[in-house]
Amino acid sequence: MSEATPPVSTPAILALGEAMVEFNQSVKDHPQYLQGFGGDTSNFCIAAARQGVPSGFVSAVGADHFGRLLVDLWQCEAVETAWVKVDSQAPTGVYFVSHGPAGHQFDYLRAGSAASRYAPADLPLDAIKSAQVLHLSGISLAISMSACDAALGAISHARAHGVQVSFDTNLRLKLWPLARARAVMLEAIRQTDICLPSWDDVTALTGLTGRDEIVDFLLALGPRVVALKLGKQGSYIATPDERRVVPGHVVNAVDATGAGDCFGGAFIARIVAGDDPFSAARYANVAAALSTQGFGAVTPIPDRATVEKVLNG
């Protein structure tokens, strides 16, 4: 008689969304691509895990080579895969990153992907209520109606059980119109504890252009922490009691793909570890900057020892 499989303990951080296989242009002006991995919430999970905080991913992949590559990646990164569904009726999404004078451009082949078929009935409710933080993004809400319903259901379930919700705006207007994105994402932010917006996203969502009026607007919706990502300038951290710019770390960047996701994963990892938001942002700024020194969304993400060496250097 075989032994029963031991139950999987829920990690501190769970993220819900879509992961994809990435093909990133490695030489400018030439069609040469490096195969890697992406998907904002997957990048977030890996960044958190590399900072030493147990993390798990909630999603679906296809029963194909790319899906197996992603599961192998998460397992190598110590990201728990117990809640990754394998869908034999749909493919794993892929995307391409090209680089030019205007920066990086994304082209996606994700329509009808396994993750886009994720539905509320697929949610691991027991795992969600046992986590410390549930992380989602605008993309988690945008890839399909069923995925949006699942994401909102996960948020509601987490809140009902005292689990903190982290939300990154990650607005992608190729996936949905601005009016719908604004309505759905602002509703999600109302149920968010920690909001991680990017400047371009939040100005489009709110119609506001002042740093303080933006964070005033977001804090009034309900979050207790807003970490407004400012790229090379760092981040603007706001709570109901205090706000300040936390300067960025200067590096020679070659590819900013996934830098915001790295910031989010590192930031939430440090919050879980007990840091205040300003200390967490200082750490996350360094992690995000270091992640821009290589190509791709995943490979350049630094681990905790690398970040701390810079912080203490």
Secondary structure, 3 states (H helix, E strand, C coil): CCCCCCCCCCCCEEEECCCEEEEEECCCCCCCEEEEEECHHHHHHHHHHHCCCCEEEEEEEECCHHHHHHHHHHHHCCEECCCEEEECCCCCCEEEEEEECCEEEEEEECCCCCHHHCCHHHCCHHHHHHCCEEEEEHHHHHCCHHHHHHHHHHHHHHHHCCCEEEEECCCCCCCCCHHHHHHHHHHHHHCCCEEECEHHHHHHHHCCCCHHHHHHHHHHHCCCEEEEECHHHEEEEECCCCEEEEECCCCCCCCCCCHHHHHHHHHHHHHHCCCCHHHHHHHHHHHHHHHCCCCCCCCCCCCHHHHHHHHCC
